[in-house]
Amino acid sequence: MKINDLNIIAQRLGAFGKEHLGIDHRGHTVPTTSSLGGRIASWIRSRHSDTAAQANRDVMTGIINTIRQTDDLGDRFAAIARKSLESRLAAGRPLSGRDAARVLQDVIRIKTTEDQARLETRLINARDQFQKLCAPHADGSPSDLETQMAMRRQRFGLPPATAEQLQGYRDAALRDLEAGARRADHSLTAAESLDALGESVRMQTLKEAKAGIAAMAEQVGGEGPHGFTARLGAAMRTRGLVGDISPATRDVLVQTIHDKLSARCLNDSNNMHQPTLAEAATVADNIINSFVAALDTVEHARALPREAKRILQDAILHAPQPVNAAMAQAMCDTLQDTGQFLRTLTRGDASPAGLKRDFDAYARTMHAALTQADGSLRPGIGGGPEAGLVRILTAQAACRMLDLGNLAPLSKDELEHVRELDKQGQPLPPDLAGRIAARNAADYAVRRALGGGSPLHALRRELAGEADADLRSRNNLLLMNALNTLVHATENRDYEDLLIRAPGLGQMRMAEARRFVPQGLGLTLPGGQTFDMAAARRQVLDGLNATVRSTPPGNGASALSRLDEASPELIRKCNFFSDQFLKDFARSGITVNGHRIGGGGISQYPQRLEQELDALIAMFPSAEEAGRVCSPLHQASGADILMLLMSDPATAAETVRINTLQGRSLANSLPIEVIRHPDGSYRVNIEFCFQKADEGLGPLASSGINASASFLLPNGREPLQFRIEDLDVLFNTQLG
């Protein structure tokens, strides 16, 4: 315990005032009276009762033990407190809170006074030692301060100190010696003082040397007609390159000048010196030439189209660290495969096999672009940070090629401007509208990539199961680089939590989940219980046929977010469908004959909604049949699946538990697929993907449910009557 803690205890006891103290059953000192009558009775008992007297001694012992356990106090101060307390007890009355507080405060005051006296002694000694270190020696040789200063300045390549600089050394040395005296538990010896002086002089000289290097770097990295930015622009124009460097990247390059000058002038112990202007200018020109060479490498990449080159060059001009030609070449070599993987991941209708194929191509290409045959990094790629920058910048460029995200996030002022214009019903300026659209597109792409039923979850689980540890680590790094970049494009950090969790089976489609758990419910059922699959099939079929009757086509236009902006033709097309289907179609989409249609919140964009409705209707013989078949296919089937699981005793408890978990929802989707057969019949597949964080089992744990139901619709004519073909159910818990 520290002396400050003892002071807090004294304050607490003092707050009890005149109340008499006692020891409770936990050994704590507490007040035992609260009135004048109670204190008089306690005082009488203390004079005539051994029990009361013992209570007083217990309080005294507790206070003394507390003092003894305080750092730097010990037995001597405990004895002082004991003497004071015994004198109070000898008066024949109980101890009050005020009495105990005064004893503790006396002890603290004595200790503080003694410490202050010792400190003053140490400081006086330090100042005396300082005077000796600053005085010339008896033989006339310079003082220790002057000797140390001259030696250090010569070593760092600095000229002899001026009188003003000498005074600066003196002031710093005195401060450092006094600080050392405060930290020590004894007066500094002559040897300790000389060591402290040497360290003070070294740090003061190093500070001056670094300041000189920084000033030279700023001189060659400054603005103006012949400044760094002007010279960089001239070098770019010489090679026919166009583009504006961001202020942040310009600052990074200027900082690189400083870093390289520091390395040249300070790191070589045999050649420490202050840089000349010519030397600093050479370093700056080398950095400019390396940076321009990176841009030029992209400019002459034959395999890339013009727009891809522009986007890569923009990424380099806005990079958080300098990019050289070798890094730029790796970016050129990997952009197309990186883009293809992200395109497959975000388009929403990718197959697991297709996603795995494109990821493997991306991983192979990136590994080959960064490493040589022996596994070492390629020349020009200095280490892990440079390789990581290549992966991230390439993924950023690939996202921008897909119109996902912006080169720089929207500022607070820009977002506030957007909100004001939206509140006033005013259109956004074209540039700002484009950036908002790119950010929203990234957000929707991430929702698809990380949402329930995405093939990404199976890919992550498969990569985590790779037997080769090096390959597993490398592939996971490549995948997370791409995913983190995609999430960053949304300018929304809410998705980051989804990336740190291992995916649960409830986030996958049933076919993928069954690759990892081939059979069974995924539950250990109580003895004698079984899941009644036949009853479950009947229940889910009855639910879908009931939905046919409860949500007929004809009122889809009521689901439009902006009905006043909808054309009569759009309203007519919407009314081929039910409002419930149209809401889910606009939000989540539907897959027909392998084509993903709708989704992305398009109800707010009438033109896009009409385009998607046209694509949907074109998949059927007529708009009327499209409406009849699709109208009952919406979220009501998810409720039917939950109800059938809750109604079966074998699955009821776990279904309720998972459904009522308070953790974050990781997946809650109902992918629906319609396949039209040549004979005019339809197969409808409805899947339920549900997973929630289960923090009661661990910080990264989750639990979920998969369900998959397949139906046959003999034709698209009235009256619709579905037949069930298959039902599968799987529960899961993922611990981390």
N, C-alpha and C positions, 0 to 999 in steps of 0.2 A: 504494500500500500504506500502511496506517495503522501507527502506532507500536505498537498492540496486536498487530498481525500480526507485527511484528518481535520482540516479546516472546515470542510463541508459538514462533517459529523458535529463539530463544535457549534456551527450555526443551527443545525437541527435540534441539538440539545438545548441551546439557548432559547429556541422558539417555545419550548415547554414552560419557560419562566419559573414560577414558584412551585409548580407541580412536583411532587415527590416522585422519585424514580424507583423502578423495580425491574426484575428480570422475568420475561414471560416464558412460556413452555418451550419456545424455540431458542432461548438464550439471548433474545434481543432486549436491549435497554429501552423501556417504555415508561410513560407517565402512569401513575397508579391513583392519582387523586385529581379532582377537578373543581374543588370548592374550598373555602376557608375552613369549614367544619371538618371536611375530610382531611385537610392538612394537619389540623390540631389533633384529631384522633390518631393520625399516623405518628405524629411527634410523641404523643403519650405512650403509644405502643412501643416506639423505639426505646423509651426509657425503662419500660417494665416488661419487655418481652424479648426472650432470646431469639425467637423466630424473626421478629422485626429487625433485631440487630444483625442477624445473619443475612437478611435481605440487603441491608446497607453495605455489608462487607462484600456481597456478591456484585453489587453495582460497582463498587470500588475496584474489585478484581477485574471486571470486564473492561473498565476504562484503562486500567494499567496495561492489560494485555493488548489492547488496541494500540496504545502508544509503543509498546515493545515491538509490535509487528510492523510499525511504520519505518520506511527506509531511512537510514541515517540517524535514527533516534536511539533505539536499543535500551539497555538496562540503565544507563546513567539518567536518561530523561524519565524512564519509568520510575526510578527512585525519587526524582524530584516531584513527580505527580503523586506518588504514594505519600510522601511527607505532607503535602498540601491537603490531600484528601483525609488523612488520618487526623490532622488538626481540626478539620471540620466535623468529623465524626466524634471527636473527643468532646465537642460542645454539646453532644447528646441530642442531636436532631438528625432526621433523615436528610439524604442528599437530594437537592432539587435539580431541575434541568439547568437552571442558571448557575448553580455551584459547579456542576460538571463542565459546563461550557467555559467558565472562567479558568478552571484548571488546564483544560486543553489549550486555550488561547495563551496562557502563560508559558506553557511548554513550547508552543509554536513561536512565540515572540523571542524566547531565549535562543532557540535554535536559529531563527532567522538573523538575529543580531550577531550570533557567533559566525554564521556563514558569511554575512556581509563583511565582518572584520577580517576574516581569512581572505576573502576576495580582494579587499583593499590592499592587503599585504602582497598578494600575488601580482596585482596591477602595478603597485609601486616597484616591485622587483622587475617586472617586465619593462617598465619605462627606464629603469636604471640600466638594464641590459641593453636597451635600445640606444641609449646615449653612448654606451661603450662601443657598440657596433658602428656608430656613426662618427666616432672620434678617430683621428689619425693615430697610428701606433707610435710608441715611444721612440722607435728608430727612425721616424719620419715617413714611413711607408703609408700609402693610402689606407683609409678606413676599410673595414670589412664590407660595408655597404658599397663603397666605390669600387672595390675589387670585384665583388660579385656582379655589380651592374656592368662594368666594363667587359668582363668575361662573357656574360650572357648576351650583351648587345653585339659583340664581335661574332659570337656563334650564330646569331640569327641574322647576321648581315646588316646590322643597323649602324648608323654613324654614332660618334660619341654623343653622350647625352648633353643637352643644354641645361642651364641652371633651372629653368622651369621644369624640365623633365626630372632632374635630380630631386626637386622638391616633391614631385609626384611619387617618386620611389620612396622617399622618406615617409610621406603621409600613409602610403599603402602598407609599408613595413610596420609602422607603429600600430595601425589598425589590426594587422594580422597577428602581431605579437600579443596585443591585448585580448584578441579573440581566443588565442591559444591559452592565455592565462585563465580566461573564464571557463574554458572547457576542462582544464587540467584540475587534478585534485592536490596539486602541489605547486610550489614556485618553480618556474622554468630554470633549468641549469644553463650555464654558459653554452654548453654544446647544443642543448635543445633550442636555445635562442638563435644560435648561428644557423642551425638547420631550418628553422622557421623563416629566418631572413632569406636564406637561399631560395626557398620555395616561393616566397613572396616576390622576390626579384624575378624569378623565372616566369611566374604567371603574368607579372606586369610587362615584361619584355615580350612574351608571347602575344599578349593582347595588342601591343603596339605593332608587332610584325603582322598579325592578322588584319589589323586596321589598314596597314599599308597595302596589303594584297587586295582587300576589299575595295579600297579607293581606286586602285589601278584597274580592277575588273569593272568597276562602275564607269571609269573613264572610257574604256573601249566598248562598254556595253550600253552606254547612254543613248539618248535620243539626239535628234538634230540632223542637219544635212549630211553629216559624215558619220552618224551614229550607227549603232548595231542594226536597227531595223532598216535603215536606208541601205546599208551595205548588203543585208540579206535580200532586200528587194532587188537590188542591182544584180546580185548573183543569180537570182531566179530569172530575171528578164534575159540575162545572157544566154540561158538555156531554154528560153521560150516557155517558161513556166508561169502560170497565173494562179493567184490565191492570196488570201490575207491570213497572216498568222494571228492566232488569238493572243491577247495580252498575257494570259496565264502561261501559254507555251513559250512566248518570248521571254518571260521572267525565268522559266525553267532553263532556257538556253543561256541566259546571262548568269544564272546560278552555276551552270556547268562551267562557264569560264572561270568563275571564282574557285570552284572545286578543283579544276585542273591546275590552276595557278598555285593553289595551296599545296597540292600534291607535289608539283615541281619544286616549290620553294621551301617547303617545310619537311617533307617526308624523307628526303635524302639527307641523312645526318652528316654526310661529307660535303654537301653543297647547299647548305641553307643560305638563302639570300633574299633580298627584296627584288621583285620583278621590275625590269625596265619596261618602258612604254612599247618598245619594239617587240619584246618577248610577249607582253600581254596581247598586242595586236595580232601576233602570229597565232596564239592560242585561239583568239576570237575568230580569225579567218579559217582555221582548221575546223572549228565547230560549225561555222556557216557552210563550208564546203561539204562537210559530212551530212548536214541536214538537207542541203540542196541535192546532194547525190541520192538521198532517199527518195525525194520527190521525183527526180529524174528517172530513177529506176522504175517507178510506177508509170511514168509517162511513156516509157519505151517497152512496157510489158505487152507483148504481141497478142497474148491470148485474152486480154481483157477488153471489153467494149469501153467506149468513151465515158459513159456515165459511171461505170464501175471505177475507172481511173480517177474521175473527179471525186467520188466519194472516199476512196482510199487516201487521196492527197489531202482532202479535208480532215480525215482522221489523223493524219500525220501532223498537219498544221495546228491541230487542237490537242495533241497528245500530252499526257501529264509528265512524260519523260522524253528525252531526245530519241529519235529514231534514225538509225543509220541505213546504209544501202543494203547490208545483209538482212537486216530485219525487214526492210521494205520488200525485198525479193521473196522472203518467206511469206509475207502477207499476200503478195501477188499469186504465189503458188497455191495458196490454200483458200482464197476467197470463194471460189466457185463451189468447192465441196462443203465449206462451212455454210454458205448460203443455201445449198440444196438440203442439208440436214435441217436447218432452221425452217426452211419452207415446208418440208414434210412434217416437222413437229407442230407447226402452227396452223396448218390449213384445216385441221379438224376431221379429215376422213382418211388419215393415213392408216395403213395396216401395221400391226406389230412387226411383221417381217420387213416391210418397206422401211420403217423407221430404223430398224437394226441395220439394214443394208446401208442406208445413208450415213448412219453414225459411224459404222466401220470404215467407210470411205473417208469420211472427215478425219477420223482418228489416224488412219494410215497416212493420209496426205500431210497432216500437221506434224506427225512424228518425223516423217521423211524430210520435211522442210526445215526442221529445227535441229536435227541430229545427223551425225555421220554414221557410217557403217559400224564403227566400233562403239557406238552409243554416246560419244562425246558430242557437245554442241558444235554447230558449224562455226567456222571462223567469222568473227564479227558479231556473234551473239554471245555476249560476255558471260552470262550466267542465268540463273533462274529468273531474276526480275525481268531481264530482257526477253526471255522466252515467254514469260507470262504476259508481258506487254503486247507481244505479237499476237498471242491467242485472243486477248481482250479486244485489241483494235480491229482485228479481222472480224470478230463476232459483231462488234459495233457497226462496222461497214456493211456486213451482211444484213443486219437488221435494217439499216437505212435503205439498202437496195430493195428490201421488202416493204418499204414505207412504214416501218415499225420504229417509232421513237424519233428523237431529234438529236442534232449534233450537240446541243447544250440544253439542259432542262429549262422550262419556263421559269422566269423570275417571279418573286412575290408580287411585284408591281404589275407584271403582265397578267398574272392570274386574277388580280383584283380588277384590272381593266376588263378582262373577259366577263367577270361576274357582273360588273356595272352595265356593260353592253347588253348582256343577257337579261338583266333585270329591266332594262329600258326597251327590250324588244328590238334592239338595233343589230344589224349584221356585223360580223367581225371583219376586220381588215383581211385581205386575202392571205398575206403572209402568216398572220396569227391564226387564221382559220386552218391553214394547212398544218401548222405545228400542233394545234389542238387535235386535229384529225389523226395525225401520226401518233400522238400520245395515246389517244383512245384506241387506235388500231392495235398498238402494242399491248394495251390493257386487255383487250378482247383476246388477242393471241395467247397471252399468258393464261387467261382463264381457261382457254381450250387446252393448252399444253399441260397445265397442272390440275385440271378438273377431273371429275369422276369419269372413268371410261377411257381416258387418254392412254395410248400405248406407251407413253413415257414411263409410267409407273412400272410396267413389266420390264422395260429396258433397264431401269435403275436397279431393279431387283436382280436381274440377270447379270449385270455388270458386277454387282456386289458379291455374287457367288463365283466369280472367276477364280480358278485355283491358283494361277500364277500371280503372286503378290505384286510383282513389279508391274505387270500388265493391268492388274486390277486398280492399282494406285494411279497409273498413268491415265487410264480410260476415265476413271472417276474425276480426275482433275480436269480433263478435257471437257467432259460433260458439264461439270459445275461452272467452268469458265463461260461456256455458252449460255447456260441457264441464268447465271447471275447477270450476265450482260443483257439478256432478254428482259429479265425482271427490272433491271435498272432503267430500261427504255420506257417503262410504264410511269416512272417518277413516283412510284407508290411502294413503300417499304412493307406493306402488309403481307406481301407474298413471300418475304424472306423466311418466315417461320415454316412454310411448306417445304423449303429446300433442305432444312436441317433434319427433317424427320425421314426415317426410312419408310417407303410407301407400304401401306397396308393393302391386303387383298381387296378390301371394299372399294379401293380407288381404281380397280381394274375391271375390265370386262370379264365376264364369267369364263370365257375360253382361255384367257390368259391366267386367271386365278387358278383354274384347274390344272395348269402346268405345274404349279407349285404344291397344290393339294389335290391329287387326282380324284379322290372320292371321299364320301362322307359329308356330314353336316358341319364339321369343324367344331362340334360341341361334344362334351362328355355328358351324356344324358343320365339322369337318375335311374337307378335300377328298375328294370321292367318297362321303362318308357320308350316309345318309338314315335317318330314323326310320321303322321298320317299323310303321305304324299297324295293319295287318291282324293282325300277330302280337300287338300290344298289346291289341287288341279281344278276341282269343281268350283271352289270358291273364287279363284282368280278368273275363271271363265265366266261365271255368273256376274262378276263385277264388271268385266269388259262389256258384256252384252247389255247390262243395265246402263252403262255409260253411253252406249249407242242410242238408247231411248232418251236419256236425260240431257244429252248435248247434241241435238240434231243440227245440221247445217242451217244457215240462214241469217245469223246475227253477228257475223265476224267483224263487221265494221265498228261495232261498239267497243272493240278492243283497241282501236286506234288511239294513240297518244295525242295526236293533233288532227282531230276529225275535221276542223275548220279549214285545214290546209290540204285535205285530201280531195282529189278530183272525183267527179262522178264515176269515172271508169274504175278507179281504184276501189271505191266503195262497192261497186258492183262485183268486182273480183273477190273482195273480202267476204262478201255475203254468200259466196259459195260454201263457206266454212263456218264452223262454230266459233264463238268468241273464245272459249277455253283453248281450243286448238291454236287459234291465231296468236294468242298471248304466248304460248309455249314455242310456237314456230318462230316468232320474232325474237324471243329471248334465247332459245337453245337450238333451234333448227331441227331438221329431220333428215334421215338418209333414205333416198329412194333409188333403188337399182344401183347402189354403190356410190351415188352422188350426194354429197352433203349440201343441203339447201337451207337457207334461212339462218337465224341466229345473229348474235351480236347487238341486240337491242335495236333492231331496224324499225320498230314501230314508230320511233321518233323521226325517221327519215323516209317520208312517203315515196320518194322516187326509188330508193333502194328496195323498199318493201315491195313495190309493184314489180320491180325486176325479178325479185326472188319468187314472188307469187307466179309470175309468168313461167319461170323455170320449173316450178312445182307442177303447175297445171299441164305443162308440156309432157310430163312423165306419164300422163294418164290419157285414156281415149277421149275424155271430155272433161270440162271444168266441173260438171255436175258429179261425175264419178269421182273425181279428185276430192271434192267436198264430202261425198258420202263416206269414202274409205278413210279419209284423214280426220274427220271431225271428232270421233271418239278417242283419238290417240293423243292423250295429254296426261298431265300429272295425276289425274284420278287413279291411274293404274298403280302409281307408287303407293297411294293410300290403301288400295286393295291388297297389295303385297304385305304391307305392315300389318293390316288387320288380320290376314290369314295366319301370319306368324304369331300374333298375339293371341289368337283364338285356340292355338294348339298348345296343350300343357307342356309338351316337350320343349318348345321354343319360346313360350310366352315370357318367362322371367328374363332371359337374356335379351330378347327383343326390347322389352320395356327398359331394361338397364341401359342398353346402348342408345336407345332413342331419347332418353332423358339425361344423358351425360351433359355436363355443363361446359365441357371443353370446346375448343374451336372445331367447327365443321371443316373437315378435310375433303370430303366428297359428298355431294347430295345431288345426284343427277339421274335422269331417266332416259338413257339413249334409246331411241326408237328407230327401227329400220323397216322399210316396206320393200318387198321384192315382188314384181309383177311377172307372172309366168305366161308363157305363150298361149295357154288355154284360157286366159282371162282371169285365172284365180290369183290370189295374193297370199304371200307369206308375211306375217307381221312378227317381228322380234322386239320384245320389250325387256330392257334390262334395268335393274335397280342397283345403283352403285352408291353405297352409304358408308362413310367412315368418319369417326369423330375422335378428337384427342381424349385419351383416357388417363388423366394425370394422377388418378388414384393408384394406378399401377406403375407410374414412373413419369419423369418429366417429358419424355419423348414417346410415351406409349400411346397406342390408339387401338380402337376396336371398331368393327364394322360388319356389314352384311352385304352379300351379293345375292341377287336373285335374277333368274333369266327365264322368261316365258315365251314360248313360240306358239303362234296361232295360224290357222288356215282360214282364209275367207274364200269360199267357193267362187264368188263373183262380186262385182261392185254394184249390183243392182239391189233395189229395195225388195224385201226387207233384209238388211244385213244380219248375218248370223255367223259369228265366229265359232271355230272349233279349236280346242286346245290340242297341241301336238306334243309339247314338252314343257317341263318345269324343273328347275334346279335351284337349290338354295345352299348357301355356304356362309358360315359365320367365321370371324377371325379376330385374333388379338395379336398386335405387333408391339413388342416391348421396347424397341429402340432401333 
